Amino acid sequence: MTKRIFLSPPDVGEAEEAAVVRALKSGWIAPLGPEVDAFEFEVAARTARKHAVALSSGTAALHLALLALDVGPGDVVVTASMTFAATANAIVYTGAEPIFVDSDESGNIDVNLLADALSGLQRRGERISAIVAVDLLGKVADYDGITAVAAEWGVPVVSDAAESLGAYLGGRPAGTFGDIAILSFNGNKVMTTSGGGMLLTDSERIANRVRYLSTQARQPVIHYEHEEIGYNYRLSNILAAMGRAQLARLDGMIERRRQIRLGYEAFFSDVAGVELFGTPDGREGDSATRDNFWLTSVLVDYERTGWSSEDLIQWLAKVDIEARPLWKPMHLQPVFARAHAYISGTAERLFRTGVSLPSGSGMTDEDLARVTRAIEAFDRQWR
């Protein structure tokens, strides 16, 4: 029986085991502790931020980022339609209304449509409290354009860098953009703490506010005194220890994913009607801007292949290989059917034609060969 090849499973080993054991033996079992402090310091340094706050998930970080910007009922928050649901859900948690903007060809938010959205919302008299930009599949969004538009309207920017730790734009690391940025360390990301996230900012006021809200908004007195609603959102000391071990290995894990990306690029160069989603970014050249290669995805041209992205996903599932579509745009989700959106059709097309393939750093060369052989056999059968 063949093993199942997953899309992006955790890549953990002896270093992570040793780190968790170290944390257990320290006696710091409950949330917070020296591993959390060190993890925050190391991630802040990696992302060129002054402050980092370790939290229980990327979703928690998004929620608190918006609360720290005083987002609430009656506000609108503009965000990318092509994203994971957590981005939109965090907006709803605050009582604000998400406004969705379509993608450009990179899959990230279309800056021209973003400008149209802000202009249109302003004419309607809406209170625009934030823009949440998303780095799709490990590629940093166009923050030069986004921040220019945001500055024109005086709107703060939150960078949802959940998928992009280790990527760069113009020599600046993912997580350094926006008034606030967030990271995710979920089990399927390049590096993981099992579950977990991080909020990044250069504002001491925001960092302190988030620390306060994330520990049940407890007042600094000996008894439990609360003047506001707070949240149990802090990261555990044990998971932070695991995160430190993963962070030390991050560059190596990214390089392995880069090699997998290049392997897929070479393979698909001979498959008519299928192209990599975006540039491969693994070639020598522009080292100042590159992915973290979280997921390698392809776009399928049905008119040329004779088969669809869904056909390929179903075929691979039959041979124990996981593949998935790109994110279904939020404006197409039933839960957001009534949400206002600025749409060009790009995100919907990418969702319809895109396939994300196994990309984990733990993949062996034989695993990659097995995936490409399966796709080759599938393509041969259909043509």
C-alpha positions, -999 to +999 in steps of 0.1 A: +000+000+000+014+034-010+017+062+015-005+092+010+013+124-002-002+154+015-003+190+002+018+206+029+023+185+061+044+196+090+081+191+087+093+183+122+120+162+137+146+159+164+152+196+168+115+202+175+113+172+199+143+185+218+128+220+221+094+207+234+112+185+259+133+215+270+101+235+276+085+207+295+115+202+318+116+240+325+083+238+344+068+265+322+038+245+310+010+271+310+007+299+284+036+324+285+071+319+297+107+323+286+102+304+253+074+328+243+096+358+251+124+344+231+102+334+202+087+369+200+122+385+200+134+362+172+104+366+150+105+404+154+142+403+144+134+381+114+107+404+101+124+437+110+096+447+134+100+465+168+073+444+185+059+409+182+031+393+202+027+355+201-009+344+199-029+312+197-036+315+159-033+338+129-070+343+132-066+356+167-039+379+155-062+393+128-090+398+153-068+417+177-051+437+150-085+451+140-096+457+176-063+476+182-073+499+153-106+505+169-126+487+142-161+480+153-198+480+144-207+505+117-173+503+101-163+487+068-130+469+062-118+464+027-100+431+020-091+406-007-118+383-020-093+355-028-082+344+007-089+319+034-121+325+054-102+336+085-094+369+069-131+378+065-143+361+097-120+382+118-136+413+103-170+400+112-159+392+148-155+430+154-190+438+141-176+455+110-186+447+074-161+431+050-159+446+015-143+423-010-119+433-038-109+411-067-074+399-076-049+409-102-031+382-122-008+374-093-038+364-072-032+393-047-055+422-043-059+444-074-046+478-064-066+497-091-098+480-079-088+488-043-087+525-052-121+522-069-135+505-038-122+532-014-135+560-037-169+543-040-172+536-003-163+572+005-190+585-018-215+563-001-205+578+033-191+546+047-166+547+076-136+528+062-116+517+092-089+494+077-076+476+046-065+440+051-042+430+023-034+393+019-001+376+007-016+348-013+002+314-012+034+329+000+038+358-025+040+393-009+013+416-022+020+450-039+024+470-007+039+500-026+006+503-044-016+494-014+000+518+010-001+546-016-038+541-020-043+537+018-024+569+025-045+589+000-076+580+020-060+579+054-068+543+061-045+520+081-033+487+066-031+453+081-009+428+063-023+393+064+010+376+060-003+343+073+011+324+043+042+344+035+068+342+063+102+341+047+091+358+015+105+391+004+094+422-016+121+446-027+145+432-001+119+437+027+107+406+045+070+396+047+055+409+079+073+442+078+045+459+058+014+477+070+006+493+104+002+458+117+011+424+102+001+389+112+016+355+108+002+320+110+020+290+123-008+265+115+002+229+108+002+234+070+024+264+069+061+264+059+069+265+097+045+255+124+039+256+161+010+231+156-014+260+160-003+296+167+002+330+152+020+363+157+011+400+156+038+423+144+039+461+147+063+490+152+038+507+176+044+501+213+009+513+220-006+487+197+016+459+210+007+467+246-030+469+237-029+435+220-010+419+250-037+432+273-067+421+252-051+387+246-048+379+283-085+384+291-081+422+295-070+417+331-061+449+350-027+450+367-040+443+402-036+413+425-072+402+421-090+396+388-103+430+377-118+435+342-130+468+326-132+454+290-140+422+273-108+403+267-097+370+250-077+339+258-055+343+228-019+339+240+005+312+227+017+284+251+053+282+262+056+247+248+044+256+213+067+287+213+096+263+219+086+243+189+083+275+169+118+285+178+132+252+165+112+256+133+123+293+129+159+281+130+152+257+102+130+281+081+155+290+054+163+253+048+126+244+046+120+273+021+150+261+000+135+226-002+102+240-013+120+261-039+136+229-053+102+213-055+089+244-073+117+241-098+110+204-103+074+212-111+085+240-135+107+216-154+079+190-156+051+213-167+072+229-194+064+198-215+026+197-206+007+218-231-021+238-215-007+239-179+014+267-165+028+276-131+006+301-112+029+331-113+066+332-120+086+303-105+108+327-084+133+300-080+156+311-107+188+331-101+181+368-106+158+390-085+168+378-050+152+409-035+117+397-043+107+361-040+081+337-026+085+315+004+072+287-020+045+277+005+024+260-022+032+254-059+001+258-080-007+255-116-034+269-139-052+245-163-064+257-197-093+232-205-094+242-242-058+229-246-057+200-222-091+185-226-093+181-188-101+204-160-085+213-127-112+193-109-105+162-131-069+164-121-076+167-084-100+137-085-075+116-104-047+124-079-070+116-050-075+081-064-037+074-062-034+089-027-020+123-037-036+154-022-043+184-044-067+213-039-082+242-058-070+277-050-091+296-024-127+300-033-132+337-034-151+351-004-177+369-026-187+335-039-191+320-004-228+315+007-221+331+041-210+363+024-236+362-004-249+397+005-215+413+010-205+442-012-177+434-037-156+450-064-152+423-090-134+418-122-137+380-125-100+372-121-103+355-087-132+334-099-112+323-130-081+315-108-103+294-085-119+276-115-086+268-132-061+265-104-047+235-086-023+235-057+001+205-057+020+187-029+047+212-019+059+203+016+096+205+026+095+169+038+088+157+003+115+134-011+126+134-047+107+101-051+076+117-038+079+144-064+086+119-091+055+099-080+033+130-083+046+140-118+043+104-130+007+103-119+000+136-137+018+124-168-002+092-169-034+112-164-026+137-192-017+109-216-050+092-209-070+123-217-052+135-249 
